[in-house]
Amino acid sequence: MADQVYNLEEMSKKLRKYIDSNRYYHTQGVRFMSAALAMAHRGDIHKAETAGLLHDCAKCISDSKKIKICDKNKIEITKVERENPFLLHAKVGAYIAEEKYGVHDPQILDAIRFHTTGRPGMHQLEQIVFIADYIEPRRNKSRRLPEIRQSAFRDLDECCYLILKDMLLYLKTRSGEIDSNTQEAFRFYEEVHEERRD
């Protein structure tokens, strides 16, 4: 069965009604950064653009509504997510991408679902959107961004390791639990990093 082709400009118009201006411009940055990374790593450019465009489609939904959507549609909520419901925008985003934007490709939906936390053994499209969200031109989350941006075009595994390491260092300075997916993803990519170094 042929991959579905999506009308990204129509999706953009629809999306703009549901997210604020700053989020919209960030989304476009992630869309085009995802496409650039797909080009660099011989991935599927259209899927990368689609996932990048829709990765934050649920970001501007209120926390209470995100919880209601999850409860109504039997989307699992972890303890950490229940305490920090803003984290649910990725899971809810995957649901909305399918239900409201007609995206049924499991790789695209996974890329949206795990773009915030990451997870062990991400497939290429997941890695691309996870990385693009962190490095798009409007971002300035980390002093190590120049190094991370360069690594993104050389080695996706190594770039995921650098981002996850940065994320955990930041999250450890804040109170509260860290999502288990992020911890497990870091351990996975740290192991890949160490094996290559050896």
N, C-alpha and C positions, 0 to 999 in steps of 0.2 A: 504494500500500500504506500502511495506517495505521501511525502510529508506535506502537511497543510501549509498553505501560504497565507499570511495574514496581511490585511491592509493597515500598515503601521501609521499612515497619516490619519486615517479614520479613527484608529485607536487613540492617537495623540489628542485629537479633537475631543473625543469622549472623556478621556482621562483628565483633560484640563478643567472640566466642570467639577471634578471631585477632589482635586488637590490644590493647595495654595501655590502662589507664583514661585516662591523659593523652591518648593518641593518639585514643581514642574521643571524648572531649569536644572535642578540636580538630576532629575529623572532623564532628561535629554542628554546630560553629560554621561550618565551611566549607560544609556543606550548606545551612544557613539563610541565610548571607551570599550564597551563589550564587543562591538563590531570590530574595532581595531585589534583587540586581543584575539578574536576569532581569526582574523586575517593573519596575524603573526604566528598563530599556532595551528593553522590549517583546520580550523573548526568551521562549524556551520554559521555563516554570518547572519542569515535571516533569523535563525533561532536565537542567536546571541542578542540581536537587536530587539527581538520581541520580549525576551526575558528581561533585558535591561530596561526596556520601556515600562513594563508592568511590575517591576520588582517592588515598588512602593505604592501600588494602587490602593492599598488599604491604610496607608500611613495616616491620613487625615480623618479617619473614622474615630469616634470617641472610644476611650478605653472600655466604657460600659457596654457600648454596642459591639465591640470586638468580642467581649466575653459572651454576650447574648448569641452572636453568630456562631461561635464555637460550640456553645451548649446546645443550640438548636440543631446543628448539623453534625453533632458527635465528633467534633474536632478535639482531640486530646489537649488538655491544658496542664502543664506541669506546675509544681508548687512554685517554682521560680517565676513562671509566667503569670500565675494567679496573683503573685505579689507585685509583679512588674508588668502589667498588662500591655504596656506599649510594645513589649517584645512580640506580642501576638500578631503584629501587622504582617509578618512574613507568612505565617500559616493562613491567616485570613486572606492575605493577598493571593495565595495560590488558589484558594476557594473562589475568590471573586474573578480571578483571571479565567477560570474554567466556566463559572456560571454566568458571568456578565460580559465577558469578552470572547467567549467561545474557543478558548485555548484548551486542547485536550492532549497535547504532547506531554508525556510524563517527564521528559528531560527538562522542558521549559518550566513545568510546574514545580519540579524539585529545585531548580535553580532559584525560583522565587521563594520557595518554602524555607530554604537553608541559607539565604543570602546574608542573614544577620548573625547567625551562630556558627555557620559552617558545620561540618560533620566529618567523621573519618572517611577516607577513601572517596572524596567527592569526584564525580565524573567531570569531564572537561568543561562542560557548559556551567555546571555549578561553580567550579573554580573561577571561571571567567567572570561571572556576575558577582560573586563574593569579592573578588579582587577589584573589579571596576567600581563597585560601590565605595570602596575604601580609597581609591586613587584618582577618581575623576577630578578634572581640573579645579573645581570649586572647593575641593576638600583641603583641609589643612590640619588633620587630626594628629599628625605625628611629626616629630623633628626628623624622623628617618624616612619621610616620604620620598625624597629624591632617590635614595637607595632602593626603596620598595618599588617605586615606579619603574626603575631600570630593570629590576629582577622580573617584573611582570611580563616583559617582552622576551625574556631569556628562558625562564623556567617557572611554570605555574606552581609546581610542588613547593619549590623554595620560597616563592612569593607568599603562598598560603602560610608557610611556617613563619615567615617574618611578620606577617599581619597578625596571626594568632598570638604570637609572642608579645607583640605590642598591645593587643587587646587585653590579654591577661594581666600584663603589668599595670595597665590603666584600671582595669576592673578591681584589682587587688587593693587599689588605693581608696576604693569606695566601699561603703558597708553593704552587706547583703550577699546572697549566694550567687555563684556564677553558674550559668546554664551548663548542664552536663555535656551537651553536644559540643560546646566550645572547648571544654577541658579535654574531652576525648579526641576532638579534632586536633588540638595542639599536640597531644601525645603521639598521635598517628604521624603527623607531619614532622615532628621532632625526630621520630625514629627514622623516617625517610632521609631527613637532613643528616643525621649521624651516620647512617649506612653509607651515604654518598661520600661523606667526609673521610670515612675509614677506607 
